[in-house]
Amino acid sequence: MSPLQQDRFKAVLEKAQTGWRKLRSQYVKFIATHLKDRSLRRTERFVFGWLAVFALIIILLLQQIGALDEHYLSPGPAPGGRYVEGIVGSVGGINPLFPDGQIAEAANRLVFSGLFKIGGSGDVVADIAHDYEINEEQTVYTVNLRDDVYWHDGEQLTASDVAYTVGLIQNPDVGSHLQLNWQDIEVEVLDELRIAFTLPNPYAPFIGQLTVGILPEHALQGVEPERLRVSSFNNQPIGSGPFMFDEINNDQQVRLRANSNYYKGPPMLNRFIIAAYETEAEMVEAYNRNELGGMVLDSSFNPAGLQRPQRSTVSRLEVSGQVFAFYNNQVIGRELRQALTQSINTRGTRRALGHDYRYADSPLLPSHLGYRTSQLGFDQEAARAKFAAAELEYRDGRLYRDDEPFSLRIVTQDSYGYPAAAENLRQQWEAAGVEVVVTAVAGIELQEEYLRPRNFDILLFGIGIGLDIDPDVYAYWHSSQAKDPGRNVSQYDSEVADTSLEDGRTRTDSELRAAKYETFQNRWRADAPALALYRLHAYYVNREELQGLSVSDIAQPADRYHNVADWTINTQPTQTRLLPRS
């Protein structure tokens, strides 16, 4: 019973007690008067009549309380419950230094905390940082930590843990893809809750780097850096985030429980379970069987596959990412890359996917500082001329080099709609005379066998690009990032592009930065290191019971967890107003 209901019930009892006192007084008076006449039957009729009136009053008052509850009370959030979320992928290690796949990224966000995190509007907000300062030259960031953040095993999180985590990232033996972003950055522990980062040059997006999850020094001291990726810690992680690791169930589920010592207070949900599925179709079937409370789906999702869609909420996530056909620049020369680019009608590719995909025509997004259209357009005649300049000749509609059919291999992941996009590229390039073979593999195999060793002619893959309006795409196109664990998978190498990217990320003046990124895009257009195909988006589907989810303006699907501690699936009567509507 809610407090409001309790108050009303007390009022009813008071009225009942007052009525009973009156009834008793009348009864005594009546008895005194009538027993003299020994009229027992009349006495009984009098007593039972008053009791009936009194019972009617109680019933009417209780009915009034029920009616008022509908007026003053409505279902509101309540703590407790178990939420199960489905994601396509495989369950691997949980470590923020190795965010390999959507499941690992999701678990990292739930288990670990960073100094900062991505907020609900796509901006960077404080997490375990209390506040920070930047010096006048914008090269020294001093961060003050909260004093109420504890690891899941009860130890306090301190600046030493932050320094330890950055040291691991910077260590090449660890093999984190984050390493190159932390080169030449000095870290100094000022005291238990203060830490300073000194940059060699101003770097406008630096705060975004401080969103990485912090690792516990005391739990990893005995692990050699080169063994961190395969450490048992990754299967029993200790973090400081809103949820604590419980178990990995048969490699199919990551089970988490609420962190009762979370600095913002315990999460409303008692348990959070991430369920892994091999295919999207299997996951949707599980959702339709009521086994899932929510699920993450790729751009190819069709809501028509949902049973009782009126009981679900489908949110489109406009994430800051794009899908590219990355040419291996060490295998495919500049003129041939230009020819391949101008042979493709990307509008036809988007149409072939069958859903509302947005165009992509640049290494930057339209929201980014300095964006401009910077991709060679579809032009079959120009493409034929460039194929000839690349020493390829046509014979019966096919391209040949040295009497051998010209052939290329596209490698992609076997999910997220990538195979359909790769098939469309194959058809268009074969129409232009190029023989194409498509290989689609699982995510882990793609990473280990093709992406990391750069074992492909063309890689069709999606990447996340920057935060909000910040266009720092250094990691994808700077020549220093060409080798693993760098993310310049095209192995693009241009002195002009390198200089523009370096200047763009180290300047603080917006107009100057925009000019540098325009120079970079002009060079990118001429060199055609990759073919931009379409912008990424995803879907989040959840049952109507879930409250608190906010995904209107996030940069990546995992950013949906920015307020996960407030998510609820249980309800309780909640007072909505004290006075009736006029």
C-alpha positions in Angstrom: 0.0 0.0 0.0 1.4 3.4 -1.0 1.8 6.2 1.5 -1.1 8.1 -0.1 -3.3 5.0 0.2 -2.2 4.6 3.9 -3.3 8.2 4.7 -6.7 7.7 3.1 -7.2 4.4 4.9 -6.4 6.1 8.2 -9.0 8.8 7.4 -11.6 6.0 6.8 -10.8 4.4 10.1 -11.2 7.7 11.9 -14.6 8.2 10.3 -15.5 4.6 11.2 -14.4 5.1 14.8 -16.4 8.3 15.1 -19.4 6.5 13.6 -19.0 3.6 16.0 -18.9 5.9 19.0 -22.1 7.5 17.9 -23.6 4.1 17.3 -22.6 2.9 20.7 -24.0 6.0 22.4 -27.4 5.5 20.5 -27.3 1.8 21.3 -26.8 2.4 25.1 -29.5 5.1 25.2 -31.9 2.8 23.3 -31.1 -0.2 25.5 -31.7 1.9 28.6 -35.0 3.1 27.4 -36.4 -0.1 25.8 -35.1 -2.9 27.9 -37.5 -1.6 30.6 -40.2 -2.7 28.2 -38.3 -5.9 27.5 -38.6 -5.3 23.7 -35.7 -7.5 22.6 -36.9 -7.8 19.0 -37.1 -4.0 18.5 -33.7 -3.7 20.0 -32.2 -6.2 17.6 -33.8 -4.5 14.6 -32.3 -1.2 15.8 -28.8 -2.6 16.3 -28.6 -4.4 12.9 -30.1 -1.4 11.1 -27.3 0.8 12.4 -24.7 -1.9 11.6 -26.0 -2.1 8.0 -25.7 1.7 7.6 -22.2 1.7 9.0 -21.1 -1.1 6.6 -22.5 0.8 3.7 -20.6 3.9 4.7 -17.3 1.8 4.8 -18.0 0.3 1.3 -18.7 3.7 -0.2 -15.5 5.2 1.3 -13.4 2.3 0.0 -14.9 2.8 -3.5 -14.0 6.4 -3.3 -10.4 5.6 -2.4 -10.2 3.3 -5.5 -11.6 6.1 -7.7 -9.2 8.6 -6.3 -6.3 6.2 -6.8 -7.0 6.3 -10.6 -7.0 10.1 -10.4 -4.0 10.7 -8.2 -1.9 7.6 -8.8 -0.2 6.2 -12.0 2.3 3.4 -12.6 5.8 4.6 -11.8 9.3 3.1 -11.8 10.2 0.6 -9.1 13.5 -1.1 -8.3 14.2 -4.8 -9.0 13.9 -7.2 -11.9 16.1 -8.9 -14.4 16.7 -7.4 -17.9 17.9 -9.6 -20.7 19.3 -7.9 -23.8 20.2 -9.7 -27.1 23.2 -9.0 -29.3 24.5 -10.8 -32.3 28.1 -11.9 -31.8 30.2 -14.2 -29.6 31.1 -13.9 -25.9 34.8 -13.2 -25.4 36.9 -11.5 -22.8 35.7 -8.4 -21.0 38.4 -5.7 -20.9 38.1 -2.1 -22.0 41.5 -2.2 -23.6 40.2 -4.8 -26.1 36.7 -3.9 -27.1 36.4 -6.7 -29.6 32.8 -6.8 -30.9 29.5 -5.5 -29.7 29.1 -7.9 -26.8 32.5 -7.0 -25.3 31.8 -3.3 -25.8 28.4 -3.6 -24.1 29.9 -5.6 -21.1 32.7 -3.1 -20.8 30.3 -0.2 -20.5 28.3 -1.9 -17.8 31.2 -3.2 -15.7 33.8 -0.5 -16.0 33.8 3.3 -15.5 36.0 5.9 -17.2 37.0 9.3 -16.1 34.4 10.6 -18.5 31.7 9.0 -20.6 29.5 9.8 -23.6 26.3 11.5 -22.4 22.8 11.3 -23.8 23.4 14.1 -26.3 26.6 12.6 -27.7 28.7 15.0 -25.6 31.5 14.0 -23.2 30.4 14.3 -19.5 32.1 13.5 -16.2 31.9 9.9 -14.9 34.3 9.2 -12.1 36.0 12.5 -12.6 34.8 15.3 -10.3 36.1 18.1 -12.5 39.1 19.0 -14.6 41.3 22.0 -15.6 43.3 22.8 -18.8 46.3 25.0 -18.8 46.6 28.1 -21.0 48.6 26.3 -23.7 45.9 23.5 -23.7 48.6 20.8 -23.3 48.1 19.9 -19.6 44.8 18.4 -18.4 44.5 18.0 -14.6 41.6 15.8 -13.5 40.2 15.5 -10.0 38.6 12.2 -9.2 35.5 11.6 -7.0 36.3 10.2 -3.5 33.3 7.8 -3.4 34.2 5.4 -6.2 35.0 1.8 -5.3 36.0 -1.3 -7.1 33.6 -4.2 -7.1 35.8 -5.9 -4.5 35.6 -3.0 -2.1 38.9 -1.3 -2.8 38.8 2.5 -3.5 39.6 3.6 -7.1 42.5 6.1 -7.1 44.6 8.1 -9.5 47.2 5.3 -9.4 44.6 3.0 -11.1 44.2 5.6 -13.9 47.9 5.9 -14.4 48.3 2.1 -14.4 45.6 1.8 -17.1 47.2 4.4 -19.3 50.6 2.7 -18.9 49.1 -0.6 -20.1 47.6 1.2 -23.2 50.9 2.8 -24.0 52.8 -0.6 -23.6 53.3 -2.1 -27.1 53.4 -5.6 -25.5 49.8 -5.2 -24.5 48.7 -4.8 -28.1 45.7 -2.5 -27.5 44.5 -0.6 -30.6 44.3 2.4 -28.3 48.1 2.6 -28.0 48.8 4.9 -30.9 46.4 7.6 -29.6 48.4 7.7 -26.3 51.9 8.1 -27.7 54.1 10.7 -26.1 51.4 11.6 -23.5 52.9 11.9 -20.0 50.9 10.9 -17.0 51.7 12.1 -13.4 49.9 11.1 -10.2 49.6 14.3 -8.2 47.9 12.7 -5.2 45.5 10.0 -4.4 42.6 11.7 -6.3 44.5 14.0 -8.8 46.2 13.1 -12.0 47.7 15.2 -14.8 48.1 14.4 -18.5 50.7 16.3 -20.5 50.3 16.3 -24.2 53.2 17.1 -26.7 50.8 19.4 -28.6 47.3 20.8 -28.1 44.8 18.1 -29.1 41.2 19.3 -29.2 39.4 15.8 -28.9 41.6 14.6 -26.0 38.8 14.5 -23.4 37.1 11.9 -25.6 40.1 9.6 -25.0 39.4 9.7 -21.2 36.2 7.7 -21.7 38.2 4.5 -21.7 37.3 2.1 -18.8 39.8 2.2 -15.9 41.4 -1.1 -14.8 42.2 -2.1 -11.1 45.9 -2.1 -10.5 45.7 -4.3 -7.4 43.9 -7.0 -9.3 46.3 -7.1 -12.3 49.7 -6.6 -10.7 50.8 -10.2 -11.3 49.8 -10.3 -15.0 52.5 -9.7 -17.6 51.6 -7.1 -20.2 51.9 -9.5 -23.1 49.5 -11.9 -21.3 46.8 -9.3 -20.6 44.7 -10.2 -23.6 44.4 -13.8 -22.5 44.4 -13.2 -18.7 41.8 -14.9 -16.6 40.8 -11.4 -15.4 39.0 -11.0 -18.7 36.6 -13.8 -17.8 36.1 -12.6 -14.2 36.6 -8.8 -14.5 36.5 -6.4 -11.5 35.3 -3.0 -12.4 33.7 0.1 -10.8 30.7 0.4 -13.1 27.0 0.1 -12.3 27.0 -3.7 -12.7 29.2 -6.4 -11.3 30.3 -9.5 -13.2 28.6 -12.7 -12.1 29.4 -15.4 -14.7 29.6 -16.3 -18.4 27.0 -19.0 -18.9 28.1 -21.6 -21.5 29.6 -18.9 -23.7 26.1 -17.8 -24.5 25.3 -15.2 -21.8 27.2 -12.6 -19.8 25.4 -12.4 -16.4 25.8 -9.2 -14.3 24.3 -8.1 -11.0 23.7 -4.6 -9.6 26.6 -2.9 -7.9 25.2 -1.9 -4.5 28.2 0.4 -3.9 27.9 2.3 -7.2 28.8 5.9 -6.6 25.5 7.1 -8.0 23.5 4.6 -6.0 22.5 1.1 -6.8 21.0 0.6 -10.3 17.3 0.1 -10.4 17.6 -3.3 -12.1 18.8 -6.2 -10.0 20.4 -8.1 -12.8 21.5 -7.4 -16.4 22.1 -10.3 -18.8 23.6 -10.0 -22.3 22.6 -12.9 -24.5 24.6 -13.8 -27.5 23.1 -15.0 -30.8 24.7 -16.3 -34.0 22.2 -14.6 -36.3 19.7 -11.8 -36.1 16.9 -14.1 -37.1 17.6 -16.4 -34.1 17.6 -13.3 -31.8 14.3 -12.0 -33.2 12.7 -15.4 -32.7 13.9 -15.4 -29.1 12.4 -11.9 -28.6 9.1 -13.1 -30.1 9.2 -16.0 -27.5 9.4 -13.3 -24.8 12.9 -14.5 -23.8 14.4 -11.0 -24.3 13.5 -7.6 -23.0 15.4 -5.8 -25.7 17.8 -6.3 -28.6 20.3 -4.5 -30.8 19.7 -4.9 -34.5 21.6 -3.8 -37.6 20.5 -1.5 -40.4 18.8 -4.3 -42.3 16.3 -5.0 -39.6 12.6 -5.2 -40.7 10.1 -4.4 -38.0 7.6 -6.6 -39.8 9.3 -9.6 -38.2 8.1 -8.6 -34.8 5.1 -10.3 -33.2 2.7 -7.9 -31.5 4.8 -4.9 -32.5 2.4 -2.6 -30.7 3.9 -3.9 -27.4 7.4 -3.0 -28.5 9.3 0.3 -29.0 11.6 0.4 -32.1 14.3 3.2 -31.9 16.5 4.0 -34.8 20.0 4.9 -33.7 21.7 7.4 -36.0 25.2 6.5 -35.0 28.3 8.4 -36.1 29.7 5.9 -38.5 30.0 4.8 -42.1 30.5 1.7 -44.2 33.4 1.8 -46.6 34.9 -0.5 -49.2 38.6 -0.1 -48.1 41.0 -0.7 -50.9 44.3 -2.3 -50.0 46.5 0.5 -51.2 49.5 -1.8 -51.2 47.8 -4.0 -53.8 45.6 -1.6 -55.8 47.2 1.4 -57.4 45.9 5.0 -57.4 44.5 5.0 -61.0 42.9 1.7 -60.5 41.3 2.8 -57.2 39.9 5.8 -59.0 38.5 3.6 -61.7 36.9 1.2 -59.2 35.3 4.2 -57.3 33.8 5.7 -60.5 32.4 2.3 -61.5 30.0 2.2 -58.5 26.7 3.9 -58.2 26.4 4.1 -54.4 22.7 5.1 -54.7 22.1 1.7 -56.3 24.0 0.0 -53.4 21.8 1.7 -50.9 18.7 0.8 -52.8 19.8 -2.8 -53.1 19.9 -3.1 -49.3 16.2 -2.4 -49.2 16.1 0.1 -46.3 16.4 3.8 -45.6 20.2 4.2 -45.7 21.7 7.6 -45.8 24.4 8.6 -48.3 28.1 8.8 -47.7 30.5 10.7 -49.9 33.4 11.7 -47.7 35.7 10.3 -44.9 33.9 12.8 -42.6 30.2 13.0 -41.7 28.0 16.0 -42.7 27.9 17.1 -39.0 31.7 17.3 -38.8 33.8 20.4 -38.8 35.1 21.1 -42.4 32.9 18.5 -44.1 32.6 18.7 -47.9 31.6 16.2 -50.6 34.9 14.6 -51.4 34.4 11.4 -53.4 34.7 10.8 -57.1 31.2 10.4 -58.5 29.8 7.6 -60.6 31.1 8.0 -64.2 31.4 4.9 -66.3 33.3 6.6 -69.2 35.8 8.1 -66.8 36.2 4.7 -65.2 36.9 3.0 -68.5 39.6 5.6 -69.3 41.3 5.0 -65.9 41.2 1.3 -66.3 43.1 1.7 -69.5 45.6 4.1 -67.8 46.1 1.3 -65.2 47.2 -1.0 -68.1 44.0 -3.1 -68.2 42.4 -3.9 -71.5 38.8 -4.9 -72.4 38.1 -8.1 -74.3 34.5 -9.1 -74.8 33.4 -7.0 -71.9 36.0 -8.3 -69.5 39.1 -6.6 -68.2 42.5 -8.4 -68.6 46.0 -7.7 -67.4 48.8 -9.6 -69.1 46.3 -12.0 -70.7 44.8 -12.9 -67.3 41.3 -11.9 -66.2 41.5 -9.0 -63.8 40.2 -10.3 -60.4 39.7 -8.9 -57.0 38.6 -10.3 -53.7 36.1 -8.6 -51.3 36.2 -9.7 -47.7 33.5 -8.7 -45.3 31.7 -9.8 -42.1 28.7 -12.2 -42.5 26.3 -9.9 -40.6 25.0 -6.3 -40.4 23.8 -6.4 -44.0 27.4 -6.4 -45.3 27.1 -9.5 -47.5 24.2 -7.8 -49.4 26.3 -4.7 -50.0 29.3 -6.7 -51.1 27.1 -8.6 -53.5 25.9 -5.4 -55.1 29.5 -4.2 -55.5 30.3 -7.5 -57.1 27.5 -7.1 -59.6 28.4 -3.5 -60.5 32.2 -4.2 -60.8 31.5 -7.3 -62.9 29.3 -5.1 -65.2 32.4 -2.9 -65.5 34.5 -5.9 -66.5 36.2 -6.8 -63.1 35.9 -10.4 -61.8 35.1 -10.3 -58.1 35.0 -13.0 -55.4 33.1 -12.2 -52.2 34.2 -13.9 -48.9 32.0 -13.3 -45.8 33.2 -14.6 -42.4 32.3 -14.3 -38.7 33.6 -11.2 -36.8 36.4 -12.9 -34.9 37.7 -14.6 -38.0 37.5 -11.4 -40.0 39.6 -9.6 -37.3 42.3 -12.3 -36.9 42.6 -13.7 -40.4 41.9 -10.7 -42.7 41.7 -7.3 -41.0 44.7 -7.4 -38.7 47.2 -9.0 -41.3 45.6 -6.8 -44.0 44.8 -9.9 -46.0 42.4 -8.6 -48.6 42.1 -6.7 -51.8 39.0 -4.9 -50.7 37.5 -4.9 -47.2 33.8 -3.9 -46.8 33.4 -2.8 -43.2 31.8 -0.1 -41.0 33.7 2.2 -38.7 32.7 4.7 -36.0 33.9 8.3 -36.7 34.4 10.9 -34.0 32.2 12.4 -31.4 29.5 15.0 -32.1 31.0 17.6 -34.5 34.6 16.5 -34.0 36.1 15.1 -37.1 39.3 13.4 -35.8 39.7 10.6 -38.3 43.5 10.4 -37.8 43.3 6.7 -36.7 41.8 5.6 -40.1 43.8 7.6 -42.6 47.2 8.6 -41.1 50.1 6.5 -42.4 51.4 5.9 -38.9 48.3 3.8 -38.3 48.8 1.5 -41.3 50.1 -1.5 -39.4 48.2 -3.5 -36.8 47.0 -2.6 -34.2 46.5 0.7 -36.1 43.1 1.2 -37.9 44.3 2.5 -41.2 43.3 -0.7 -42.8 43.6 0.7 -46.4 47.3 1.4 -45.5 46.8 4.8 -47.0 50.0 6.8 -47.2 50.0 10.5 -48.2 52.2 13.2 -46.9 49.6 15.9 -47.6 46.9 13.9 -45.8 49.2 13.2 -42.9 50.1 16.8 -42.4 46.5 18.0 -42.7 45.3 15.4 -40.1 48.1 16.3 -37.7 47.4 20.0 -38.0 43.6 19.4 -37.7 43.8 17.6 -34.4 46.4 19.9 -32.8 44.8 23.3 -33.6 42.2 24.8 -31.4 40.8 27.5 -33.8 37.7 26.1 -35.4 38.2 27.9 -38.7 41.8 26.8 -39.0 40.8 23.2 -38.2 38.1 23.2 -40.8 40.5 24.5 -43.4 43.0 21.6 -42.6 40.2 19.0 -42.9 39.2 20.5 -46.3 42.8 20.0 -47.5 42.7 16.4 -46.2 39.4 15.7 -48.0 40.7 17.1 -51.3 43.7 14.8 -51.1 41.5 11.9 -50.1 39.3 12.5 -53.2 42.3 12.5 -55.5 43.9 9.4 -54.0 40.6 7.4 -53.6 42.0 5.1 -50.8 38.5 3.8 -50.1 34.9 4.0 -51.4 32.4 5.5 -49.0 29.1 3.6 -49.4 26.5 4.6 -46.8 26.1 5.8 -43.2 25.6 3.4 -40.4 22.5 3.2 -38.3 21.1 0.6 -36.0 17.9 -0.3 -34.2 17.1 -0.9 -30.5 13.9 -2.9 -29.9 12.5 -3.2 -26.4 9.3 -4.2 -24.7 7.0 -1.5 -23.3 7.9 -2.5 -19.8 11.4 -0.9 -20.1 11.5 2.7 -18.8 14.4 5.1 -18.8 16.1 4.2 -22.1 17.2 7.4 -23.9 18.7 6.9 -27.4 17.6 10.0 -29.3 21.1 11.5 -29.9 23.8 8.9 -29.3 27.1 8.4 -31.3 27.5 4.6 -31.0 25.0 1.8 -30.0 26.9 1.2 -26.7 26.2 4.8 -25.7 22.7 3.7 -24.9 24.1 2.8 -21.5 24.8 6.4 -20.5 21.9 6.2 -17.9 21.6 2.4 -17.5 21.5 2.8 -13.7 18.1 4.4 -14.2 16.5 1.7 -16.4 13.5 0.0 -14.9 11.1 -2.8 -15.8 9.1 -3.0 -12.6 6.3 -0.5 -11.6 4.5 0.7 -8.5 1.7 3.2 -7.9 3.2 6.7 -7.8 1.5 10.0 -6.8 1.2 12.2 -9.9 -0.5 15.3 -8.4 -1.9 16.5 -5.1 -4.9 18.4 -6.5 -7.5 17.3 -9.0 -7.4 18.8 -12.5 -9.6 22.0 -12.8 
